[in-house]
Amino acid sequence: MEALIMTLQLILSLAILVTLHELGHFLAARAFGIRVEKFYLFFDAWGFKFFKFKKGDTEYGIGWLPLGGYVKISGMIDESMDKAQLEKPAESWEFRSKPAWQRLIVMVAGVVMNLILGMIIFSMNIITFEKQYLPMNEVNKSGVYAYESGRAIGLVSGDKILEVNGTPLERYNDAASIEVLFGAVLTVERNGQILKIEVPDSTYKSFKRTGQHLFGYDNFSTVADSIIPGSFAEKAGIKKGDEMVSVAQVLTPAFGDFSTELSKHKNSQVEIVINRAGIYDTLLAQVDSLGKLGFRPTAPQFTAVEYSVGQAVKYGTEDAWESLVVNVKGLGKVFKGEEKATEAVQGPIAMATMFGPVWDWHRFWRLTGLISMILAFMNILPIPALDGGHVVFTLYEIASGRKPSDKFLEYAQIAGMAILFALMFFAFGNDIYRQFLS
């Protein structure tokens, strides 16, 4: 059942993205009077399809292979490899008879549609699900807690993060974004002094290993607020109001220190020094498999801020582009040999697992927005058979005044499809190996 839910979420996400991507091509083509012969969600490989109907000059339908979709534009060399039409004189309503600038717009329209869609989804996700944000100045009242990777680059607990790459921070999320881990310069206030701390572009590796960012907002003393009944904390004698002073003789002045030290003693007993109304005592406590005792600390009461519609659009757009930049940088690491392709490339199986076994609309739309931005980038790559390949050939025509021959475009299309099939097989094989064999 869980696999079915994940699969259905992936199929719905792809159906939305593919339909709107192809709709971009369709609307641009029709705007210039170009005939569109077919508009298909998913591929009707070998002629198999769930249903079809015809309206005007266009056949609409749903194919059985959920790996994409297509519009068949008259007079264009595409994945259909329909060469018979090209042997006849060009008609006025064919793609090949239109000026290069019109053909260029038709080619980029799908990518533009995915970019716009991604920004809209991120913005609507903020308005519908997130609604509020944590201001950076709230966290800066006590400063951030520097985790191990943060201390390694020179951060200290209590530092106040003011800027990232010279841009003042309004949201905590912008300081703690994944993009920062791919290289940035932090402007920090420490004891009244302004410092610049450089984040190396290799810092993301520590995040992959530990799941921890450079810093968090755990820079507050560990005082028990509520004890979970029957927990190890209750059995050890911890009471509401107790302050945790040390774990295994290591001082823990901040909750971040306490959590870090406690995680080193999973499934074992550990000595904890507490301060109870000015009296210090040592307790022996059992730590669970998650590195926790079973109490909630008294955390600072941060004042969240409601997003306005304008802010939701602004930050949604920024978040959408950040998600794209992070993935492009990750792909760049693969080409540079700094990351293994087997670890970075994901196919449909891995994508489905990202949605999770429970249908969560917040997560669904966040991932759909992310995939929309990635789909735009992947489609604009200069690979024949992708939109980017057609764009390159059209730009060459505009610059040189010479149009590539139909034979050249045909061979380029075949080569591009071979590359795409190879990437598809690699992604599928990689998914299968990681999910079932590794």
Contacts in CASP RR format, 6 or more apart in sequence:
PFRMAT RR
TARGET T0000
AUTHOR 0000-0000-0000
METHOD contacts of the structure
MODEL  1
MEALIMTLQLILSLAILVTLHELGHFLAARAFGIRVEKFYLFFDAWGFKF
FKFKKGDTEYGIGWLPLGGYVKISGMIDESMDKAQLEKPAESWEFRSKPA
WQRLIVMVAGVVMNLILGMIIFSMNIITFEKQYLPMNEVNKSGVYAYESG
RAIGLVSGDKILEVNGTPLERYNDAASIEVLFGAVLTVERNGQILKIEVP
DSTYKSFKRTGQHLFGYDNFSTVADSIIPGSFAEKAGIKKGDEMVSVAQV
LTPAFGDFSTELSKHKNSQVEIVINRAGIYDTLLAQVDSLGKLGFRPTAP
QFTAVEYSVGQAVKYGTEDAWESLVVNVKGLGKVFKGEEKATEAVQGPIA
MATMFGPVWDWHRFWRLTGLISMILAFMNILPIPALDGGHVVFTLYEIAS
GRKPSDKFLEYAQIAGMAILFALMFFAFGNDIYRQFLS
1 357 0 8 1.000
2 356 0 8 1.000
2 357 0 8 1.000
3 352 0 8 1.000
3 357 0 8 1.000
5 355 0 8 1.000
5 356 0 8 1.000
5 357 0 8 1.000
5 358 0 8 1.000
5 359 0 8 1.000
6 352 0 8 1.000
6 353 0 8 1.000
6 355 0 8 1.000
6 356 0 8 1.000
6 357 0 8 1.000
7 352 0 8 1.000
9 352 0 8 1.000
9 355 0 8 1.000
9 356 0 8 1.000
9 359 0 8 1.000
9 364 0 8 1.000
10 348 0 8 1.000
10 351 0 8 1.000
10 352 0 8 1.000
10 355 0 8 1.000
11 66 0 8 1.000
12 364 0 8 1.000
13 355 0 8 1.000
13 364 0 8 1.000
13 367 0 8 1.000
13 368 0 8 1.000
13 371 0 8 1.000
14 66 0 8 1.000
14 68 0 8 1.000
14 371 0 8 1.000
15 41 0 8 1.000
15 42 0 8 1.000
15 66 0 8 1.000
16 368 0 8 1.000
17 114 0 8 1.000
17 117 0 8 1.000
17 368 0 8 1.000
17 371 0 8 1.000
17 372 0 8 1.000
17 375 0 8 1.000
18 41 0 8 1.000
18 42 0 8 1.000
18 68 0 8 1.000
18 69 0 8 1.000
19 41 0 8 1.000
20 113 0 8 1.000
20 114 0 8 1.000
20 117 0 8 1.000
21 110 0 8 1.000
21 111 0 8 1.000
21 113 0 8 1.000
21 114 0 8 1.000
21 375 0 8 1.000
21 379 0 8 1.000
22 39 0 8 1.000
22 40 0 8 1.000
22 41 0 8 1.000
22 69 0 8 1.000
22 70 0 8 1.000
22 71 0 8 1.000
22 110 0 8 1.000
23 110 0 8 1.000
23 113 0 8 1.000
24 109 0 8 1.000
24 110 0 8 1.000
24 112 0 8 1.000
24 113 0 8 1.000
25 71 0 8 1.000
25 73 0 8 1.000
25 106 0 8 1.000
25 107 0 8 1.000
25 109 0 8 1.000
25 110 0 8 1.000
26 36 0 8 1.000
26 39 0 8 1.000
26 71 0 8 1.000
27 109 0 8 1.000
28 105 0 8 1.000
28 106 0 8 1.000
28 109 0 8 1.000
28 110 0 8 1.000
29 35 0 8 1.000
29 36 0 8 1.000
29 71 0 8 1.000
29 73 0 8 1.000
29 95 0 8 1.000
29 106 0 8 1.000
30 36 0 8 1.000
32 98 0 8 1.000
32 102 0 8 1.000
32 105 0 8 1.000
32 106 0 8 1.000
33 93 0 8 1.000
34 73 0 8 1.000
34 74 0 8 1.000
34 93 0 8 1.000
34 94 0 8 1.000
34 95 0 8 1.000
34 98 0 8 1.000
34 102 0 8 1.000
34 106 0 8 1.000
35 57 0 8 1.000
35 58 0 8 1.000
35 73 0 8 1.000
35 74 0 8 1.000
35 93 0 8 1.000
35 94 0 8 1.000
36 57 0 8 1.000
36 58 0 8 1.000
36 71 0 8 1.000
36 72 0 8 1.000
36 73 0 8 1.000
36 74 0 8 1.000
37 57 0 8 1.000
37 58 0 8 1.000
37 59 0 8 1.000
37 72 0 8 1.000
37 73 0 8 1.000
37 74 0 8 1.000
38 58 0 8 1.000
38 59 0 8 1.000
38 60 0 8 1.000
38 61 0 8 1.000
38 70 0 8 1.000
38 71 0 8 1.000
38 72 0 8 1.000
39 58 0 8 1.000
39 59 0 8 1.000
39 60 0 8 1.000
39 61 0 8 1.000
39 71 0 8 1.000
40 49 0 8 1.000
40 60 0 8 1.000
40 61 0 8 1.000
40 62 0 8 1.000
40 63 0 8 1.000
40 69 0 8 1.000
40 70 0 8 1.000
40 71 0 8 1.000
41 61 0 8 1.000
41 62 0 8 1.000
41 63 0 8 1.000
41 68 0 8 1.000
41 69 0 8 1.000
42 62 0 8 1.000
42 63 0 8 1.000
42 64 0 8 1.000
42 65 0 8 1.000
42 66 0 8 1.000
42 67 0 8 1.000
42 68 0 8 1.000
42 69 0 8 1.000
43 63 0 8 1.000
43 64 0 8 1.000
43 65 0 8 1.000
43 67 0 8 1.000
43 68 0 8 1.000
43 69 0 8 1.000
43 70 0 8 1.000
44 52 0 8 1.000
44 61 0 8 1.000
44 63 0 8 1.000
44 64 0 8 1.000
44 65 0 8 1.000
45 63 0 8 1.000
45 64 0 8 1.000
45 65 0 8 1.000
48 63 0 8 1.000
48 64 0 8 1.000
49 61 0 8 1.000
49 62 0 8 1.000
49 63 0 8 1.000
49 64 0 8 1.000
50 61 0 8 1.000
50 62 0 8 1.000
50 63 0 8 1.000
50 64 0 8 1.000
51 61 0 8 1.000
51 62 0 8 1.000
52 59 0 8 1.000
52 60 0 8 1.000
52 61 0 8 1.000
52 62 0 8 1.000
53 59 0 8 1.000
53 60 0 8 1.000
53 61 0 8 1.000
54 60 0 8 1.000
67 348 0 8 1.000
67 424 0 8 1.000
70 78 0 8 1.000
70 79 0 8 1.000
70 80 0 8 1.000
72 78 0 8 1.000
72 80 0 8 1.000
72 82 0 8 1.000
73 95 0 8 1.000
73 106 0 8 1.000
74 85 0 8 1.000
74 91 0 8 1.000
74 93 0 8 1.000
74 94 0 8 1.000
74 95 0 8 1.000
75 85 0 8 1.000
75 86 0 8 1.000
75 90 0 8 1.000
75 94 0 8 1.000
75 95 0 8 1.000
75 96 0 8 1.000
75 97 0 8 1.000
76 94 0 8 1.000
76 95 0 8 1.000
76 96 0 8 1.000
77 83 0 8 1.000
77 86 0 8 1.000
77 406 0 8 1.000
77 409 0 8 1.000
77 410 0 8 1.000
77 413 0 8 1.000
78 413 0 8 1.000
79 385 0 8 1.000
79 413 0 8 1.000
79 417 0 8 1.000
81 410 0 8 1.000
81 413 0 8 1.000
81 414 0 8 1.000
83 406 0 8 1.000
83 410 0 8 1.000
85 94 0 8 1.000
86 96 0 8 1.000
86 406 0 8 1.000
90 96 0 8 1.000
90 97 0 8 1.000
91 97 0 8 1.000
95 103 0 8 1.000
95 106 0 8 1.000
98 106 0 8 1.000
100 394 0 8 1.000
100 397 0 8 1.000
100 398 0 8 1.000
100 403 0 8 1.000
101 398 0 8 1.000
103 390 0 8 1.000
103 394 0 8 1.000
104 391 0 8 1.000
104 394 0 8 1.000
104 395 0 8 1.000
104 398 0 8 1.000
107 387 0 8 1.000
107 388 0 8 1.000
107 390 0 8 1.000
107 391 0 8 1.000
107 394 0 8 1.000
108 380 0 8 1.000
108 387 0 8 1.000
108 391 0 8 1.000
110 376 0 8 1.000
110 379 0 8 1.000
110 387 0 8 1.000
111 376 0 8 1.000
111 379 0 8 1.000
111 380 0 8 1.000
111 387 0 8 1.000
111 388 0 8 1.000
112 376 0 8 1.000
114 372 0 8 1.000
114 373 0 8 1.000
114 375 0 8 1.000
114 376 0 8 1.000
114 379 0 8 1.000
115 320 0 8 1.000
115 372 0 8 1.000
115 373 0 8 1.000
115 376 0 8 1.000
117 369 0 8 1.000
117 372 0 8 1.000
118 320 0 8 1.000
118 369 0 8 1.000
118 372 0 8 1.000
118 373 0 8 1.000
119 316 0 8 1.000
119 317 0 8 1.000
119 320 0 8 1.000
119 321 0 8 1.000
121 320 0 8 1.000
121 365 0 8 1.000
121 366 0 8 1.000
121 368 0 8 1.000
121 369 0 8 1.000
121 372 0 8 1.000
122 316 0 8 1.000
122 317 0 8 1.000
122 319 0 8 1.000
122 320 0 8 1.000
122 323 0 8 1.000
122 366 0 8 1.000
122 369 0 8 1.000
123 312 0 8 1.000
123 313 0 8 1.000
123 315 0 8 1.000
123 316 0 8 1.000
123 317 0 8 1.000
123 320 0 8 1.000
124 312 0 8 1.000
124 365 0 8 1.000
125 316 0 8 1.000
125 362 0 8 1.000
125 365 0 8 1.000
125 366 0 8 1.000
125 369 0 8 1.000
126 307 0 8 1.000
126 312 0 8 1.000
126 315 0 8 1.000
126 316 0 8 1.000
126 319 0 8 1.000
127 307 0 8 1.000
127 309 0 8 1.000
127 312 0 8 1.000
128 362 0 8 1.000
128 365 0 8 1.000
129 361 0 8 1.000
129 362 0 8 1.000
129 365 0 8 1.000
130 307 0 8 1.000
130 362 0 8 1.000
131 306 0 8 1.000
131 307 0 8 1.000
132 304 0 8 1.000
132 305 0 8 1.000
132 306 0 8 1.000
132 307 0 8 1.000
133 170 0 8 1.000
133 171 0 8 1.000
133 172 0 8 1.000
133 173 0 8 1.000
133 304 0 8 1.000
133 305 0 8 1.000
133 307 0 8 1.000
133 315 0 8 1.000
134 171 0 8 1.000
134 172 0 8 1.000
134 173 0 8 1.000
134 217 0 8 1.000
134 302 0 8 1.000
134 304 0 8 1.000
134 305 0 8 1.000
135 170 0 8 1.000
135 171 0 8 1.000
135 172 0 8 1.000
135 302 0 8 1.000
135 303 0 8 1.000
135 304 0 8 1.000
135 305 0 8 1.000
136 161 0 8 1.000
136 169 0 8 1.000
136 170 0 8 1.000
136 171 0 8 1.000
136 172 0 8 1.000
136 174 0 8 1.000
136 175 0 8 1.000
138 172 0 8 1.000
138 300 0 8 1.000
138 302 0 8 1.000
138 303 0 8 1.000
139 161 0 8 1.000
139 172 0 8 1.000
139 175 0 8 1.000
139 216 0 8 1.000
139 217 0 8 1.000
139 302 0 8 1.000
140 160 0 8 1.000
140 161 0 8 1.000
140 162 0 8 1.000
140 189 0 8 1.000
141 300 0 8 1.000
142 158 0 8 1.000
142 219 0 8 1.000
142 220 0 8 1.000
142 300 0 8 1.000
143 157 0 8 1.000
143 158 0 8 1.000
143 159 0 8 1.000
143 160 0 8 1.000
143 161 0 8 1.000
143 217 0 8 1.000
143 219 0 8 1.000
144 155 0 8 1.000
144 157 0 8 1.000
144 158 0 8 1.000
144 159 0 8 1.000
144 160 0 8 1.000
144 161 0 8 1.000
144 175 0 8 1.000
144 215 0 8 1.000
144 216 0 8 1.000
144 217 0 8 1.000
144 219 0 8 1.000
145 157 0 8 1.000
145 158 0 8 1.000
145 215 0 8 1.000
145 216 0 8 1.000
145 217 0 8 1.000
145 218 0 8 1.000
145 219 0 8 1.000
145 254 0 8 1.000
145 255 0 8 1.000
145 256 0 8 1.000
145 257 0 8 1.000
146 154 0 8 1.000
146 155 0 8 1.000
146 156 0 8 1.000
146 157 0 8 1.000
146 158 0 8 1.000
146 159 0 8 1.000
146 214 0 8 1.000
146 215 0 8 1.000
147 210 0 8 1.000
147 212 0 8 1.000
147 213 0 8 1.000
147 214 0 8 1.000
147 215 0 8 1.000
147 216 0 8 1.000
147 256 0 8 1.000
147 260 0 8 1.000
148 206 0 8 1.000
148 210 0 8 1.000
148 212 0 8 1.000
148 260 0 8 1.000
149 203 0 8 1.000
149 206 0 8 1.000
149 207 0 8 1.000
149 210 0 8 1.000
149 212 0 8 1.000
149 213 0 8 1.000
149 214 0 8 1.000
150 214 0 8 1.000
150 215 0 8 1.000
152 206 0 8 1.000
153 197 0 8 1.000
153 198 0 8 1.000
153 199 0 8 1.000
153 200 0 8 1.000
153 203 0 8 1.000
153 214 0 8 1.000
154 197 0 8 1.000
155 186 0 8 1.000
155 188 0 8 1.000
155 197 0 8 1.000
155 214 0 8 1.000
155 215 0 8 1.000
156 190 0 8 1.000
157 219 0 8 1.000
157 254 0 8 1.000
157 257 0 8 1.000
158 190 0 8 1.000
158 219 0 8 1.000
159 188 0 8 1.000
159 189 0 8 1.000
159 190 0 8 1.000
159 215 0 8 1.000
160 188 0 8 1.000
160 189 0 8 1.000
160 190 0 8 1.000
161 169 0 8 1.000
161 175 0 8 1.000
161 186 0 8 1.000
161 187 0 8 1.000
161 188 0 8 1.000
161 215 0 8 1.000
162 168 0 8 1.000
162 169 0 8 1.000
162 187 0 8 1.000
162 188 0 8 1.000
162 189 0 8 1.000
162 194 0 8 1.000
163 169 0 8 1.000
163 186 0 8 1.000
163 187 0 8 1.000
164 174 0 8 1.000
164 175 0 8 1.000
164 177 0 8 1.000
164 180 0 8 1.000
164 184 0 8 1.000
164 185 0 8 1.000
164 186 0 8 1.000
164 187 0 8 1.000
165 184 0 8 1.000
165 185 0 8 1.000
166 185 0 8 1.000
166 187 0 8 1.000
167 174 0 8 1.000
169 175 0 8 1.000
171 315 0 8 1.000
172 217 0 8 1.000
174 318 0 8 1.000
175 186 0 8 1.000
175 215 0 8 1.000
176 213 0 8 1.000
176 214 0 8 1.000
176 215 0 8 1.000
176 216 0 8 1.000
177 322 0 8 1.000
178 204 0 8 1.000
178 207 0 8 1.000
178 322 0 8 1.000
178 326 0 8 1.000
179 322 0 8 1.000
179 325 0 8 1.000
179 326 0 8 1.000
179 329 0 8 1.000
180 186 0 8 1.000
180 199 0 8 1.000
180 203 0 8 1.000
180 213 0 8 1.000
180 214 0 8 1.000
181 199 0 8 1.000
181 203 0 8 1.000
181 204 0 8 1.000
181 206 0 8 1.000
181 207 0 8 1.000
181 213 0 8 1.000
181 214 0 8 1.000
182 201 0 8 1.000
182 203 0 8 1.000
182 204 0 8 1.000
182 326 0 8 1.000
182 329 0 8 1.000
182 330 0 8 1.000
183 198 0 8 1.000
183 199 0 8 1.000
183 200 0 8 1.000
183 201 0 8 1.000
183 203 0 8 1.000
184 198 0 8 1.000
184 199 0 8 1.000
185 196 0 8 1.000
185 197 0 8 1.000
185 198 0 8 1.000
185 199 0 8 1.000
186 196 0 8 1.000
186 197 0 8 1.000
186 198 0 8 1.000
186 199 0 8 1.000
187 194 0 8 1.000
187 195 0 8 1.000
187 196 0 8 1.000
188 194 0 8 1.000
188 195 0 8 1.000
188 196 0 8 1.000
188 197 0 8 1.000
189 195 0 8 1.000
199 214 0 8 1.000
202 338 0 8 1.000
203 214 0 8 1.000
206 212 0 8 1.000
207 213 0 8 1.000
217 300 0 8 1.000
217 302 0 8 1.000
218 254 0 8 1.000
218 255 0 8 1.000
218 256 0 8 1.000
218 259 0 8 1.000
219 254 0 8 1.000
219 255 0 8 1.000
219 256 0 8 1.000
220 254 0 8 1.000
220 255 0 8 1.000
220 297 0 8 1.000
220 298 0 8 1.000
220 299 0 8 1.000
220 300 0 8 1.000
221 243 0 8 1.000
221 253 0 8 1.000
221 254 0 8 1.000
221 255 0 8 1.000
222 243 0 8 1.000
222 244 0 8 1.000
222 252 0 8 1.000
222 254 0 8 1.000
222 255 0 8 1.000
222 256 0 8 1.000
222 258 0 8 1.000
222 297 0 8 1.000
223 241 0 8 1.000
223 242 0 8 1.000
223 243 0 8 1.000
223 244 0 8 1.000
223 297 0 8 1.000
223 298 0 8 1.000
224 233 0 8 1.000
224 238 0 8 1.000
224 239 0 8 1.000
224 240 0 8 1.000
224 241 0 8 1.000
224 242 0 8 1.000
224 243 0 8 1.000
224 244 0 8 1.000
224 295 0 8 1.000
224 296 0 8 1.000
224 297 0 8 1.000
224 298 0 8 1.000
225 240 0 8 1.000
225 241 0 8 1.000
225 295 0 8 1.000
225 296 0 8 1.000
225 297 0 8 1.000
225 298 0 8 1.000
225 299 0 8 1.000
226 240 0 8 1.000
226 295 0 8 1.000
226 296 0 8 1.000
227 233 0 8 1.000
227 234 0 8 1.000
227 238 0 8 1.000
227 239 0 8 1.000
227 240 0 8 1.000
227 294 0 8 1.000
227 295 0 8 1.000
228 234 0 8 1.000
228 294 0 8 1.000
228 295 0 8 1.000
228 296 0 8 1.000
231 293 0 8 1.000
231 294 0 8 1.000
231 295 0 8 1.000
232 285 0 8 1.000
232 286 0 8 1.000
232 287 0 8 1.000
232 288 0 8 1.000
232 293 0 8 1.000
232 294 0 8 1.000
233 285 0 8 1.000
233 293 0 8 1.000
233 294 0 8 1.000
233 295 0 8 1.000
234 294 0 8 1.000
235 285 0 8 1.000
235 286 0 8 1.000
236 272 0 8 1.000
236 283 0 8 1.000
236 284 0 8 1.000
236 285 0 8 1.000
236 286 0 8 1.000
236 293 0 8 1.000
237 283 0 8 1.000
238 272 0 8 1.000
238 274 0 8 1.000
238 283 0 8 1.000
238 285 0 8 1.000
238 293 0 8 1.000
238 295 0 8 1.000
239 276 0 8 1.000
241 276 0 8 1.000
241 298 0 8 1.000
242 274 0 8 1.000
242 275 0 8 1.000
242 276 0 8 1.000
243 274 0 8 1.000
243 275 0 8 1.000
243 276 0 8 1.000
244 252 0 8 1.000
244 258 0 8 1.000
244 272 0 8 1.000
244 273 0 8 1.000
244 274 0 8 1.000
245 251 0 8 1.000
245 252 0 8 1.000
245 273 0 8 1.000
245 274 0 8 1.000
245 275 0 8 1.000
245 280 0 8 1.000
246 252 0 8 1.000
246 272 0 8 1.000
246 273 0 8 1.000
247 258 0 8 1.000
247 261 0 8 1.000
247 262 0 8 1.000
247 265 0 8 1.000
247 270 0 8 1.000
247 271 0 8 1.000
247 272 0 8 1.000
248 261 0 8 1.000
248 264 0 8 1.000
248 265 0 8 1.000
248 270 0 8 1.000
248 271 0 8 1.000
249 271 0 8 1.000
250 257 0 8 1.000
250 261 0 8 1.000
251 257 0 8 1.000
252 258 0 8 1.000
252 261 0 8 1.000
255 297 0 8 1.000
255 299 0 8 1.000
262 270 0 8 1.000
262 287 0 8 1.000
262 291 0 8 1.000
262 292 0 8 1.000
262 293 0 8 1.000
263 291 0 8 1.000
265 287 0 8 1.000
265 291 0 8 1.000
266 287 0 8 1.000
266 288 0 8 1.000
266 289 0 8 1.000
266 290 0 8 1.000
266 291 0 8 1.000
267 287 0 8 1.000
267 288 0 8 1.000
267 289 0 8 1.000
268 286 0 8 1.000
268 287 0 8 1.000
269 284 0 8 1.000
269 285 0 8 1.000
269 286 0 8 1.000
269 287 0 8 1.000
270 284 0 8 1.000
270 285 0 8 1.000
270 287 0 8 1.000
271 282 0 8 1.000
271 283 0 8 1.000
271 284 0 8 1.000
271 285 0 8 1.000
272 282 0 8 1.000
272 283 0 8 1.000
272 284 0 8 1.000
272 285 0 8 1.000
273 280 0 8 1.000
273 281 0 8 1.000
273 282 0 8 1.000
273 283 0 8 1.000
274 280 0 8 1.000
274 281 0 8 1.000
274 282 0 8 1.000
274 283 0 8 1.000
285 293 0 8 1.000
286 293 0 8 1.000
287 293 0 8 1.000
288 294 0 8 1.000
307 315 0 8 1.000
320 369 0 8 1.000
320 373 0 8 1.000
321 373 0 8 1.000
323 369 0 8 1.000
323 370 0 8 1.000
323 373 0 8 1.000
323 374 0 8 1.000
324 373 0 8 1.000
324 374 0 8 1.000
324 376 0 8 1.000
324 377 0 8 1.000
327 370 0 8 1.000
327 373 0 8 1.000
327 374 0 8 1.000
327 377 0 8 1.000
328 377 0 8 1.000
330 339 0 8 1.000
330 344 0 8 1.000
331 344 0 8 1.000
332 338 0 8 1.000
333 339 0 8 1.000
333 344 0 8 1.000
334 340 0 8 1.000
334 341 0 8 1.000
334 344 0 8 1.000
334 345 0 8 1.000
341 426 0 8 1.000
341 430 0 8 1.000
342 430 0 8 1.000
342 433 0 8 1.000
342 434 0 8 1.000
345 423 0 8 1.000
345 426 0 8 1.000
345 427 0 8 1.000
345 430 0 8 1.000
346 427 0 8 1.000
346 430 0 8 1.000
346 431 0 8 1.000
347 427 0 8 1.000
347 428 0 8 1.000
347 430 0 8 1.000
347 431 0 8 1.000
348 427 0 8 1.000
348 428 0 8 1.000
348 431 0 8 1.000
349 428 0 8 1.000
349 431 0 8 1.000
349 432 0 8 1.000
349 435 0 8 1.000
350 430 0 8 1.000
350 431 0 8 1.000
350 434 0 8 1.000
350 435 0 8 1.000
351 371 0 8 1.000
353 435 0 8 1.000
354 367 0 8 1.000
355 363 0 8 1.000
355 364 0 8 1.000
355 367 0 8 1.000
356 363 0 8 1.000
378 386 0 8 1.000
379 386 0 8 1.000
379 387 0 8 1.000
379 388 0 8 1.000
380 386 0 8 1.000
380 387 0 8 1.000
380 388 0 8 1.000
380 391 0 8 1.000
381 388 0 8 1.000
381 389 0 8 1.000
382 388 0 8 1.000
382 389 0 8 1.000
382 391 0 8 1.000
382 392 0 8 1.000
383 389 0 8 1.000
383 416 0 8 1.000
383 419 0 8 1.000
383 420 0 8 1.000
384 412 0 8 1.000
384 413 0 8 1.000
384 415 0 8 1.000
384 416 0 8 1.000
384 417 0 8 1.000
384 419 0 8 1.000
385 412 0 8 1.000
385 413 0 8 1.000
385 415 0 8 1.000
385 416 0 8 1.000
385 417 0 8 1.000
385 419 0 8 1.000
385 420 0 8 1.000
386 416 0 8 1.000
386 420 0 8 1.000
389 412 0 8 1.000
393 404 0 8 1.000
393 409 0 8 1.000
393 412 0 8 1.000
396 402 0 8 1.000
396 404 0 8 1.000
397 403 0 8 1.000
397 404 0 8 1.000
404 412 0 8 1.000
END
